Amino acid sequence: MKYPDLGIALGGGGLLGVAHIGVLEVLEENGISPAIVTGTSAGSLVGALYAAGIKPSVLRELSMSLQKKDLFSWNFNPYSFIRFLLANLRDMANFLDAAPRALFSGEKIGELVVNLTKKKRLNEIPMTFGVVAVDLSSGKKVVFSNKMISLSPETLYFPNAPLGLAVQASCAIPGVFEPVPYQGALLTDGGLAEMVPAQLARHLGARIVVGVSLKQMGSVQEPETIIRVIQRSIDIMTLQNTQLDLKFADLVIDPLASDASLGDFERVPELLKRGRQAAEKALPTLKKLLGNR
């Protein structure tokens, strides 16, 4: 059953975003279909596919077959990288100035969304849908949506933008994926502004909002790679803002008790299971909320 005033806000978290699929599966199996979907970073990727009409069962199959090559493409080839190192390594200051803005281009993320949904722009999405990013130049929050809304002057709003570009921008983890230029802005990971876009779901018309948060509040395993260091640093910097984001949610689903790196694809079944378990635990509260509308 479609609930026209129910919104679901899917938070960022890299590969942990697979857990969103488990959450959506349980809601659909229990006849609960939100009419409004918002997403940040990994949540924007899952949210775009779901809002475009791809069933959670199909998303499960897609996630199980996902490989690194489907999402990652180096921002340089090995030969150019070696030449770059040889030319700049002696002068560390010059090395830092000449280094690329990120390890990966991020283009494959946008291409994946367009190829799977067969939709090129946000207004082709049948469900009300919103995505959060950040403009590196101005520092302002950026919102993409297929519904016209009034937002603060401190927020850049792009209606009817290219779908793949919006998701690619929201997923552009600083240092990992290349920032995305669009209409004079330079866009990066939406988690820097709104990790769980529950407030955006309200702006888009939701009266009841379910927030799905993937961020851990406690300690995690010591990061051992540059990407894990970047991910964990962003988590720590945005932890307080995430708590503020969740104040706009009537119900928070928190699926995770462990961390995962961007390349831990062997953990997809575990993450799907954790999403399901968290949603099943939250079902009685959600049904009560829906019954009291």
N, C-alpha and C positions, 0 to 999 in steps of 0.2 A: 504494500500500500504506500502510495506517495503521500508524504506529509508536507504540505506546501509551506509551512512555517518552520520546518526543521532544517537546520544547517549543520554541516560537519566541517570542522576546521582541522586540516591535516598538517601537522607540524614537520619541521625539517629535522634531518638526522642522517644524511647519507644513505648507506645501504640499509640502515635500520628502517627506512621508509617502507620496506617490504611488509613490515608488520601492519601497515595501513590496510593492506589487501585482506589480511585475516580478519581485521575489524569489520570491513565492509561485507565480507562473506557472511559473518554472523548476523549482521543487521538485515541483509537481504533474505537470509534463510528464515528470519523471524518476521518477515513481511514489513520491514521498516526501511523505507527508501527516502533519504533526505532530498529536498528539492533544491537546496543551495549547498554548493561545495566551494571551499576555499583551500588554498594550499601554499605552503612556503617550501622552497628548496625541494627535497625529495617528495614532500607532500604535494607540491604542484605537479610533479610528474605523474604520480598515482591519481591525483585529483583530476587532471586533464583527461586521462584515459577513461576514468569512471564517468565523468560528466559528459564525455562524448558518446557514452552508451555502451562501453565495453564492460561486460559482466565480470564480477569478482572472480568467478570460476575460470574465466578466460585469462584474467590478470594473474591468477595463480599459475596457470600453465606457462604464461609468458615469463614470469619471474623464475620459474624452475629451469627454464631453458636459457636464461640470460647469461651472457659471457662478457668478460672484460672488453673485448673488441667491439661490443655493441655500444659501449658508452665512452670509451677512452680513445682518443687519438692524440699522439704527442704533438706539442706545439713546434717541434723541430725534428729533423731526421738525424740519425746517429752521426752521419758525416759532418753535417753543419754544426752539431753540438761539439764534436771533437775539435773542429776548427775554432769554434768560439772559445773553448777552454784554453787551447794553446795560445790564442791571441791575447787573452785577457787575464790568465791566471796569475801572472807575475804582479799585476797591479790590481789589488783587491778592490780598491775604490772604483776603478774603471770596470771591473768585473760586475760589481753590484749595479752600476748604472746601465750596463749593456745587457744584463740578463733579461730574458723575456718576462712578461707580466704574469705568466702562469705556466705550469707544466703541460697542461692539456688544453686543447682548443674549446671543447664543450659542444662543438657543432653536432656531434653525433646524438646528443641528448635531444636537441630540437628536431633533428631528422627522424629520430625514433618515434617521437610523438606524432609528427605529421604522417609518417608511413603507416602507423598503426591505426590512427583515427580517420585517415583520409580527409582531414579537415585542415585548412590553411590559416583560417582566421578565427578569432575568438567568437565572433557573432555567428559562426556555423555550429557552435556547441549548443545543443538543445537545452541543457540544464543551466541554471544561473551559476556562474563560475567566476572566481576571482583569484588572482595570483599576486604575491608580494615580492618585490625586489628592492634594491637600494641603488641610488645614484651616487657613484663614487665622487663625482665632481662637486655636487652641492651638499651631499650628505643627507638628502631628503629620502623619505620612504617613497616607493613607487608602487602604484596599484594598476594592474591590468584587469579588465573585466569586460564581460559581454552585456552588462546592464549599466545604464547611465545612473550615476550616483553623485551626491554632493559630498566632497571631502574637504578637510582643512587645507588652507593655502600652503601649508608646509608639506603637503603630499602631492607628488606628481601623479597625474591620472592619465592613463592611456586606454581609451575605449577602442574596441575593435582592432587590436594590434595583431600581428602575426602570432598564431598560437605557439609554434615551435620556438620562436624568439622569446616569448614571455616565459616559457618554462625553462629554456636554456639560461636566461638571465637570472631567474630565481634560484637556479641550481649552481650558479657560478661561484663556488667556494673560493674565497680569496687565496691566491697562490697556487691553487689546484686547477681551476678552470678559468680560462681567459674571460675578462669582463666583456660585456656585450654592448656595443654602441647602438643607440637608437634615438633618433630625433634630438640630437644634441646632448643626450645624457650618456653616461658610461655605467652600465648596470652590472650589479653583482648580487651575491647571495641575499635573499630576503630575510634570512634569519638574523641579520645584523639589526633589523628594525622590528620585526614581528615574527618570532619563531613559530608561534601557533596562532594563525590569523582568525581568532575568534571574533575580534572586534570588526574585522572586515565582513565576516558572515552576518553580523548585526546590521552593518551598513547596507548589505545586499538584501535585507528584509527578513532575516531569521528571527523568530521570537524565542525559539529554543535552540541552543547551540551546544553541540558536543565537540569538545576539544580533544584531539589525540596528540599527546605529548610524548616525544621520543627521547627527551633529554634526561640524563641521569643527574640526580642531586648529590650523590655521594662520591666516593673514590672509585677510580677505574684502574685498570691495569696500566703500568707505566708505558707511555708511548715510546715506540722504538724507531719510528720512521718520521720523515719530515711531514708527510701527509697527516699522520696521526697527531703529531704535535700541533699542526694547524687546526685540525678538527677539534682537539681538546681545548685549545686556546679560545676558539670561538665559543665553545660550550660554556666555558668559565665566564667569558666576557658578557654573554647574553643570558646567564642564569637568572639574574634578578629581573630582567625584562620579560623573560618567559613566565615568571610568576605573575607579573602584571598582566600579561596577555591572557592568562588563564582565568583572571577575574571576570572576563567577559563570557566565560563558558558556564552553562548550567550544570554540565557534567564533564568531568575529565577522565579520559581513558589513558592509562599509563602502562603500556604493554611490556616494558623492558626492565630486566634486572641485570643486564650485562651489556657490554659495548661491542661494536663491530666496526671493522675498518672498511673503507670503500671497496676493497678487493676481496672481502671474505664471502665470496659467492657460495661456498660450500655450506654456509650457515643459513641460506634462504629457507629451507624447510623449518628450521628452529624458529626463525623470525615470524614465519607465517603462523606457526603454532602459538607463539606468544601473543600475537595479535588476536587470535581467536579466543584464547583463554581470558585475556583482559576484557574483551567485548562481552563474553558470556557472563563474566562476573558483574559487569555494569548493566546488563540487560534489565534486571528488576527495577533499578532506579530509573532507567530510561523509559520503560513502559509506564511507570508511575508519572513521570513528567509529561508524557504524551497523553495520558489519561486525564490529567488535570488541566489541560489547555483551556 
